[in-house]
Amino acid sequence: MTAPAIERLDDTDPQTIEFPLTATTQRVLHEAIGHCYDELAISREHRDDGDGVPADELFAHLEALYVATGDESLSRLELAYERGDR
């Protein structure tokens, strides 16, 4: 497996990754986003207290991203993240 070319400037947070939007990348993202959506929906169904339940807005964004990666219509995708205590 070959990792995408990511230039890591330093170890400061937040980190941002820009994905190359090839057909393969969008297909893999499509599958991963679908899995993420399903797992979050399952965990949401099993929570009675509402604590830690993802907001409806998150599901709407995931659904839109799922559709966009399915028809390969993304023109740009960045993922930003911050790591907790290391």
N, C-alpha and C positions, 0 to 999 in steps of 0.2 A: 504494500500500500504506500502510495506516495502522498506526502502531506502537501497542502497548498503552500505556495510561497508566501510566507508571512514575515514581514520585517519587524522584529521585536526591538523597539528602541530602548526600552528600559523595563524595570519591574514595577513601575508605579501604576496605580489604579486610577481610573478605569482603563482596561485594555479594550481595544476595538479591532475586530477582524472584518475585513471586507472579503466576501466570498466571490470567487470567479464564477460567473453565472453561465456555465456551460450547460448543455442539456443533461449531462450526467449529474452535475451538482444540483440542479433543480429537481431531478428525479429523486435523488437521495434525500434532499430536504423535504420533498413532498411526503415521502414515506416516514421520515422522522417526525415531522409535524403532525401527521395523522396519528402516529403512535402516542405522541405527547398529549394530544387532544383527548384521545381515548382514555389514557391513564388518569388524566386530571378529571375527566367526567366520572370515571368509576370511583375515584377517591371522594369526589363531591357527593355522590349518591350515598356513600357510607358515613358521612358526617352529619350528625344530628344537631350539633351545637353551633354550626356556622363558623367556628374558629378555624382560620387557615384555609377556608374555602376560596378558590379562585373566583374573581369577579366575572360577571357576565361579559364585561368589556374584553377581558382576556380571551374568552372563548370566541368572541366576534373577530378579534384580530387574528387569532390562530386559524379560524375558518377562512378568512380572506387570504391569508398567506398560503394556506393549503390549496385553495383554488388557483391562486396565481402561480404557484410552483407546479401545479398539475398541468396547466396549459402553457407553461414556460414563458410567462409574460413579465417576469421580473426584469427590471433593468439595473437594479442595484440592491444589495442586501448587506447590511452591516450588523454585527453582533457585538454589543458592548457588555462588559461584565466587570465586576469587582470581586476579588477574592477576599474571603474572610481571613481570620488569623492563620498565619502560615506556620 
